[in-house]
Amino acid sequence: MSYLRTIRTIAQLPHRTGRCSISGPFLTNQRHFSYEATVSGIWQSLSQSAPVAYVQHEMINLHDFTGLPWWATIVLTTVGLRTLVTLPLAVYQNKILTRLEQISLEMPELIKELKVETAYAMKKFNLSEKEARIMYNHSLKKQWNNLIVRENCHPAKTMVLLWGQIPLWIVQSVAIRNLVSMLPDPTAIEAQIAYTELTLGGFGWIPNLTELDHSLIFPISLGIINLAIIEIQAASRTKLPSKLQTVFTNLFRGLSILMVPIAASVPSCLCLYWVTSSAYGLGQNLMLLSPRVRRAVGIPAVPSELSHPYQHLRNTFAAKLGTLTSIGSSNQQPPPSSKA
């Protein structure tokens, strides 16, 4: 640290004293090296973390115990972890969303009462309109918070699925990457055996799971599945989306497309995990749209729930496809010729 401080001090001398300065590629390389060291340090910390080591060890144990090829081991581990972790969180998140919708239905009556009380207070205590507005907003916020406490449904809990899904995705991705890179100890016999088995544990067009998927079947499938999840979530809304929801929807669409070249540049075993995880997420989203499934897992009925969700999705996508087709055909039609 003292060495870096000395470099910074010398680099700043021309601004203070007008003397010679150090510039050019030296400082650029210094910053580049510092960035690489930071990224390398973060990756090493993740690679050697306890959750990653646990998942990696259990994947090896499952492979050895079942005798399944590595591609099937990755799929089975992904389905098992998502069933144990993300599925319960998805059910809980839906319960929170329905509770928030239920208490929002109580607000119109409370707002009506608050307006009456505010008008009465303005006359009795001779309040100005600004003071009455402040009192009204404070009372309204207090009533809303009381309802949230009563139903135990703080809006922050609607993000619980992301809090569980993203760390799980990172941990299992790093664990699979460790297997390919023979980390954390490349000299360990167990790591070398796992790597060798990965080179022989593929299927079909990817016999070697440590190589890239040159056919691009998995990367393109990943992009299509992720886009399908986003479009299903957007189409299942019964209310017009807010500006923030529209921004996030477009952002996730862009990320889904960006994941295609990223998936094409990683070992096929890692891409297989991503595709399996996304396919599970797609099935999970479709399953939790069903009113029968929602009642079975304890999610109460609310006005925004679709009574026939799959028919609604089919009609929505058919309408979008029809619109795109009509736009495409109209663009291909030649302009009408003018008569002389």
RODO-2510 file (C-alpha; in nm, 4 decimals, decimal comma):
residues 340
     n   res          X          Y          Z
     1     m     0,0000     0,0000     0,0000
     2     s     0,2851     0,2430     0,0826
     3     y     0,4388     0,1771    -0,2598
     4     l     0,1117     0,2629    -0,4340
     5     r     0,0787     0,5797    -0,2256
     6     t     0,4314     0,6815    -0,3340
     7     i     0,3410     0,6282    -0,7005
     8     r     0,0272     0,8402    -0,6620
     9     t     0,2242     1,1176    -0,4873
    10     i     0,4868     1,1297    -0,7616
    11     a     0,2180     1,1274    -1,0312
    12     q     0,0543     1,4321    -0,8729
    13     l     0,3775     1,6368    -0,8446
    14     p     0,3406     1,8272    -1,1766
    15     h     0,0059     1,9678    -1,0635
    16     r     0,1653     2,0992    -0,7450
    17     t     0,5280     2,1810    -0,8275
    18     g     0,5539     2,1715    -1,2067
    19     r     0,8342     1,9140    -1,1944
    20     c     0,8743     1,5963    -1,3966
    21     s     0,5929     1,3420    -1,3908
    22     i     0,5447     0,9713    -1,4353
    23     s     0,2936     0,8932    -1,7055
    24     g     0,2320     0,6675    -1,9994
    25     p     0,1995     0,2904    -2,0004
    26     f     0,3508     0,2422    -1,6520
    27     l     0,0494     0,3786    -1,4648
    28     t    -0,1926     0,2240    -1,7165
    29     n    -0,0370    -0,1177    -1,6648
    30     q    -0,0410    -0,0578    -1,2894
    31     r    -0,4188     0,0051    -1,2952
    32     h    -0,4770    -0,2895    -1,5288
    33     f    -0,2764    -0,5182    -1,3015
    34     s    -0,4692    -0,3933    -0,9978
    35     y    -0,8021    -0,4642    -1,1728
    36     e    -0,6925    -0,8139    -1,2745
    37     a    -0,5693    -0,8813    -0,9219
    38     t    -0,9049    -0,7718    -0,7795
    39     v    -1,1047    -0,9923    -1,0181
    40     s    -0,8681    -1,2837    -0,9555
    41     g    -0,9026    -1,2361    -0,5805
    42     i    -1,2839    -1,2348    -0,5963
    43     w    -1,2860    -1,5459    -0,8166
    44     q    -1,0427    -1,7249    -0,5854
    45     s    -1,2518    -1,6378    -0,2810
    46     l    -1,5653    -1,7735    -0,4504
    47     s    -1,3838    -2,0828    -0,5761
    48     q    -1,2580    -2,1686    -0,2288
    49     s    -1,5717    -2,0726    -0,0352
    50     a    -1,7499    -2,3263     0,1849
    51     p    -2,0833    -2,3294    -0,0093
    52     v    -1,9028    -2,3952    -0,3392
    53     a    -1,6899    -2,6692    -0,1811
    54     y    -2,0005    -2,8312    -0,0334
    55     v    -2,1945    -2,8321    -0,3631
    56     q    -1,8900    -2,9531    -0,5564
    57     h    -1,8265    -3,2361    -0,3066
    58     e    -2,1916    -3,3453    -0,3066
    59     m    -2,2025    -3,3504    -0,6877
    60     i    -1,9010    -3,5824    -0,6915
    61     n    -2,0613    -3,8014    -0,4222
    62     l    -2,3887    -3,8195    -0,6167
    63     h    -2,2031    -3,9126    -0,9340
    64     d    -2,0068    -4,1861    -0,7580
    65     f    -2,3086    -4,3205    -0,5671
    66     t    -2,5545    -4,3356    -0,8588
    67     g    -2,3088    -4,4254    -1,1327
    68     l    -2,4828    -4,1789    -1,3622
    69     p    -2,2863    -4,0008    -1,6367
    70     w    -2,1835    -3,6485    -1,5531
    71     w    -2,4451    -3,4845    -1,7759
    72     a    -2,7221    -3,6664    -1,5849
    73     t    -2,5554    -3,5840    -1,2515
    74     i    -2,5582    -3,2123    -1,3367
    75     v    -2,9241    -3,2254    -1,4408
    76     l    -3,0271    -3,4249    -1,1309
    77     t    -2,8354    -3,1940    -0,8958
    78     t    -2,9873    -2,8848    -1,0564
    79     v    -3,3426    -3,0164    -1,0323
    80     g    -3,2877    -3,1287    -0,6725
    81     l    -3,1384    -2,7994    -0,5510
    82     r    -3,4012    -2,5896    -0,7238
    83     t    -3,6793    -2,8053    -0,5806
    84     l    -3,5368    -2,7719    -0,2291
    85     v    -3,4442    -2,4017    -0,2481
    86     t    -3,6134    -2,1961    -0,5183
    87     l    -3,9518    -2,3684    -0,5451
    88     p    -4,0460    -2,3029    -0,1785
    89     l    -3,9203    -1,9447    -0,2146
    90     a    -4,1324    -1,8967    -0,5283
    91     v    -4,4427    -2,0214    -0,3430
    92     y    -4,3656    -1,7914    -0,0479
    93     q    -4,3128    -1,4944    -0,2807
    94     n    -4,6503    -1,5549    -0,4438
    95     k    -4,8127    -1,5659    -0,0998
    96     i    -4,6577    -1,2288    -0,0141
    97     l    -4,7795    -1,0800    -0,3426
    98     t    -5,1352    -1,2014    -0,2810
    99     r    -5,1334    -1,0628     0,0749
   100     l    -5,0204    -0,7248    -0,0568
   101     e    -5,3016    -0,7302    -0,3099
   102     q    -5,5538    -0,8254    -0,0413
   103     i    -5,4573    -0,5403     0,1906
   104     s    -5,4581    -0,2974    -0,1039
   105     l    -5,8284    -0,3803    -0,1424
   106     e    -5,8869    -0,2479     0,2102
   107     m    -5,7252     0,0868     0,1352
   108     p    -6,0142     0,2615    -0,0516
   109     e    -6,2377     0,2408     0,2558
   110     l    -5,9562     0,3603     0,4819
   111     i    -5,8808     0,6479     0,2439
   112     k    -6,2455     0,7542     0,2526
   113     e    -6,2441     0,7578     0,6343
   114     l    -5,9150     0,9486     0,6469
   115     k    -6,0489     1,2162     0,4132
   116     v    -6,3503     1,2667     0,6373
   117     e    -6,1305     1,2858     0,9481
   118     t    -5,8907     1,5280     0,7766
   119     a    -6,1765     1,7592     0,6730
   120     y    -6,3092     1,7521     1,0299
   121     a    -5,9614     1,8316     1,1707
   122     m    -5,9201     2,1260     0,9313
   123     k    -6,2380     2,2866     1,0664
   124     k    -6,1825     2,2035     1,4330
   125     f    -5,8139     2,2980     1,4554
   126     n    -5,8155     2,5597     1,1779
   127     l    -5,5469     2,3786     0,9791
   128     s    -5,4147     2,5061     0,6517
   129     e    -5,4432     2,2926     0,3407
   130     k    -5,0709     2,2154     0,3528
   131     e    -5,0872     2,1074     0,7180
   132     a    -5,3916     1,8925     0,6469
   133     r    -5,2163     1,7274     0,3540
   134     i    -4,9132     1,6442     0,5701
   135     m    -5,1368     1,4981     0,8398
   136     y    -5,3344     1,2987     0,5826
   137     n    -5,0212     1,1513     0,4192
   138     h    -4,8753     1,0601     0,7587
   139     s    -5,1976     0,8863     0,8672
   140     l    -5,2273     0,7055     0,5339
   141     k    -4,8716     0,5742     0,5576
   142     k    -4,9318     0,4633     0,9158
   143     q    -5,2476     0,2733     0,8173
   144     w    -5,0631     0,1006     0,5312
   145     n    -4,7748     0,0022     0,7596
   146     n    -5,0232    -0,1355     1,0150
   147     l    -5,1785    -0,3560     0,7468
   148     i    -4,8339    -0,4772     0,6377
   149     v    -4,7440    -0,5670     0,9970
   150     r    -5,0796    -0,7384     1,0472
   151     e    -5,0351    -0,9601     0,7409
   152     n    -4,6550    -0,9902     0,7722
   153     c    -4,6059    -0,9011     0,4058
   154     h    -4,3374    -0,6344     0,3774
   155     p    -4,2833    -0,5463     0,0078
   156     a    -3,9130    -0,6291     0,0409
   157     k    -4,0143    -0,9945     0,0788
   158     t    -4,1329    -0,9969    -0,2831
   159     m    -3,7620    -1,0180    -0,3750
   160     v    -3,7042    -1,3324    -0,1674
   161     l    -3,6832    -1,5545    -0,4756
   162     l    -3,3962    -1,3507    -0,6189
   163     w    -3,2188    -1,3571    -0,2816
   164     g    -3,2184    -1,7350    -0,2967
   165     q    -3,1945    -1,8018    -0,6693
   166     i    -2,9009    -1,5772    -0,7604
   167     p    -2,6626    -1,7057    -0,4858
   168     l    -2,7576    -2,0652    -0,5714
   169     w    -2,6919    -1,9995    -0,9423
   170     i    -2,3520    -1,8461    -0,8656
   171     v    -2,2481    -2,1206    -0,6215
   172     q    -2,3372    -2,4097    -0,8520
   173     s    -2,1849    -2,2349    -1,1553
   174     v    -1,8552    -2,1866    -0,9703
   175     a    -1,8666    -2,5460    -0,8401
   176     i    -1,9037    -2,6821    -1,1961
   177     r    -1,6311    -2,4475    -1,3182
   178     n    -1,4078    -2,5822    -1,0396
   179     l    -1,4608    -2,9349    -1,1682
   180     v    -1,3509    -2,8312    -1,5172
   181     s    -1,0486    -2,6386    -1,3844
   182     m    -0,9589    -2,9060    -1,1235
   183     l    -0,9874    -2,6493    -0,8454
   184     p    -0,9173    -2,5758    -0,5682
   185     d    -0,6278    -2,8263    -0,5846
   186     p    -0,5274    -2,9391    -0,9370
   187     t    -0,2851    -3,1964    -0,7893
   188     a    -0,5601    -3,3830    -0,6018
   189     i    -0,6440    -3,7261    -0,7421
   190     e    -1,0181    -3,6656    -0,6913
   191     a    -1,0041    -3,3471    -0,9021
   192     q    -0,8128    -3,5207    -1,1821
   193     i    -1,0538    -3,8149    -1,1858
   194     a    -1,3586    -3,5826    -1,1976
   195     y    -1,2052    -3,3883    -1,4873
   196     t    -1,1306    -3,7079    -1,6811
   197     e    -1,4847    -3,8331    -1,6258
   198     l    -1,6233    -3,4997    -1,7488
   199     t    -1,4354    -3,5432    -2,0751
   200     l    -1,6205    -3,8739    -2,1230
   201     g    -1,9505    -3,7929    -1,9519
   202     g    -2,1373    -3,6092    -2,2234
   203     f    -2,4051    -3,7180    -2,4671
   204     g    -2,5115    -3,6700    -2,8275
   205     w    -2,3400    -3,3716    -2,9838
   206     i    -2,1358    -3,2923    -2,6682
   207     p    -1,9469    -3,6107    -2,5688
   208     n    -1,6811    -3,3991    -2,3918
   209     l    -1,8396    -3,1716    -2,1304
   210     t    -1,5213    -2,9692    -2,0837
   211     e    -1,5361    -2,8373    -2,4413
   212     l    -1,7559    -2,5652    -2,5884
   213     d    -2,0897    -2,6437    -2,7498
   214     h    -1,9808    -2,5631    -3,1057
   215     s    -2,3277    -2,6474    -3,2382
   216     l    -2,4686    -2,3546    -3,0306
   217     i    -2,7748    -2,5659    -2,9465
   218     f    -2,7439    -2,5054    -2,5722
   219     p    -2,6582    -2,1309    -2,5922
   220     i    -2,9489    -2,0574    -2,8275
   221     s    -3,1826    -2,2744    -2,6192
   222     l    -3,0795    -2,0792    -2,3100
   223     g    -3,1684    -1,7492    -2,4753
   224     i    -3,5048    -1,8777    -2,5993
   225     i    -3,6018    -2,0243    -2,2610
   226     n    -3,5052    -1,7085    -2,0711
   227     l    -3,6990    -1,4927    -2,3175
   228     a    -3,9994    -1,7251    -2,2806
   229     i    -3,9912    -1,6804    -1,9012
   230     i    -3,9867    -1,3013    -1,9364
   231     e    -4,2669    -1,2963    -2,1923
   232     i    -4,4838    -1,5295    -1,9809
   233     q    -4,4384    -1,3081    -1,6763
   234     a    -4,5249    -0,9999    -1,8805
   235     a    -4,8283    -1,1631    -2,0453
   236     s    -4,9660    -1,2949    -1,7137
   237     r    -5,0077    -0,9427    -1,5718
   238     t    -5,3704    -0,8328    -1,5636
   239     k    -5,2825    -0,4662    -1,5060
   240     l    -5,0936    -0,2286    -1,7283
   241     p    -4,7231    -0,2385    -1,6368
   242     s    -4,5649     0,0628    -1,4716
   243     k    -4,2731     0,2444    -1,6325
   244     l    -4,0335     0,0714    -1,3910
   245     q    -4,1742    -0,2715    -1,4781
   246     t    -4,1366    -0,1955    -1,8479
   247     v    -3,7750    -0,0872    -1,7971
   248     f    -3,6907    -0,4050    -1,6048
   249     t    -3,8688    -0,6236    -1,8607
   250     n    -3,6650    -0,4723    -2,1440
   251     l    -3,3480    -0,4995    -1,9343
   252     f    -3,4028    -0,8711    -1,8735
   253     r    -3,4779    -0,9222    -2,2434
   254     g    -3,1410    -0,7688    -2,3244
   255     l    -2,9656    -0,9818    -2,0624
   256     s    -3,1282    -1,2958    -2,2046
   257     i    -2,9858    -1,2174    -2,5480
   258     l    -2,6472    -1,1264    -2,3952
   259     m    -2,6305    -1,4662    -2,2232
   260     v    -2,6222    -1,6440    -2,5620
   261     p    -2,2639    -1,5425    -2,6577
   262     i    -2,1547    -1,5861    -2,2953
   263     a    -2,2951    -1,9410    -2,2882
   264     a    -2,1215    -2,0121    -2,6195
   265     s    -1,7846    -1,9279    -2,4607
   266     v    -1,8024    -2,1535    -2,1514
   267     p    -1,7620    -2,5329    -2,1165
   268     s    -2,0709    -2,7243    -2,2242
   269     c    -2,1202    -2,8716    -1,8735
   270     l    -2,1708    -2,5186    -1,7392
   271     c    -2,4016    -2,4324    -2,0278
   272     l    -2,5949    -2,7552    -1,9585
   273     y    -2,6471    -2,6396    -1,5995
   274     w    -2,7717    -2,2973    -1,7108
   275     v    -3,0160    -2,4493    -1,9604
   276     t    -3,1459    -2,6993    -1,7024
   277     s    -3,1886    -2,4268    -1,4399
   278     s    -3,3729    -2,1983    -1,6833
   279     a    -3,5939    -2,4850    -1,8051
   280     y    -3,6857    -2,5600    -1,4440
   281     g    -3,7660    -2,1924    -1,3925
   282     l    -3,9900    -2,1949    -1,6991
   283     g    -4,1805    -2,4978    -1,5700
   284     q    -4,2031    -2,3433    -1,2242
   285     n    -4,3541    -2,0234    -1,3625
   286     l    -4,6078    -2,2126    -1,5711
   287     m    -4,7023    -2,4407    -1,2823
   288     l    -4,7606    -2,1545    -1,0366
   289     l    -4,9999    -1,9881    -1,2822
   290     s    -5,2495    -2,2728    -1,2375
   291     p    -5,5292    -2,1858    -0,9876
   292     r    -5,5487    -2,5514    -0,8825
   293     v    -5,1765    -2,5641    -0,8019
   294     r    -5,1936    -2,2301    -0,6223
   295     r    -5,4740    -2,3540    -0,3947
   296     a    -5,2819    -2,6781    -0,3318
   297     v    -4,9761    -2,4896    -0,2019
   298     g    -5,1808    -2,2413     0,0026
   299     i    -5,1763    -1,9341    -0,2226
   300     p    -5,5130    -1,7574    -0,1779
   301     a    -5,7254    -1,6406    -0,4687
   302     v    -5,7079    -1,2714    -0,5609
   303     p    -5,8833    -1,0627    -0,8299
   304     s    -5,5695    -1,0417    -1,0453
   305     e    -5,5425    -1,4204    -1,0721
   306     l    -5,6119    -1,5623    -1,4179
   307     s    -5,8908    -1,8193    -1,4149
   308     h    -5,7657    -1,9768    -1,7396
   309     p    -5,3972    -1,8785    -1,7491
   310     y    -5,2782    -2,1109    -2,0251
   311     q    -5,5586    -2,0091    -2,2599
   312     h    -5,4800    -1,6447    -2,1808
   313     l    -5,1115    -1,6986    -2,2647
   314     r    -5,1972    -1,8795    -2,5864
   315     n    -5,4304    -1,5991    -2,6969
   316     t    -5,1778    -1,3306    -2,6018
   317     f    -4,8913    -1,4918    -2,7904
   318     a    -5,1156    -1,5661    -3,0886
   319     a    -5,2188    -1,1990    -3,1013
   320     k    -4,8551    -1,0852    -3,0821
   321     l    -4,7547    -1,3312    -3,3519
   322     g    -5,0432    -1,2145    -3,5697
   323     t    -4,9400    -0,8526    -3,5246
   324     l    -4,5791    -0,9280    -3,6161
   325     t    -4,6894    -1,1284    -3,9187
   326     s    -4,9166    -0,8506    -4,0440
   327     i    -4,6417    -0,5921    -3,9970
   328     g    -4,3947    -0,8110    -4,1850
   329     s    -4,6345    -0,8730    -4,4727
   330     s    -4,7216    -0,5035    -4,5005
   331     n    -4,3527    -0,4141    -4,5153
   332     q    -4,2981    -0,6645    -4,7959
   333     q    -4,5835    -0,5339    -5,0112
   334     p    -4,4666    -0,3072    -5,2974
   335     p    -4,5910     0,0516    -5,2914
   336     p    -4,8889     0,1208    -5,5211
   337     s    -4,7832     0,2455    -5,8614
   338     s    -4,9041     0,5928    -5,9554
   339     k    -5,0788     0,6435    -6,2861
   340     a    -4,9376     0,8918    -6,5291
***
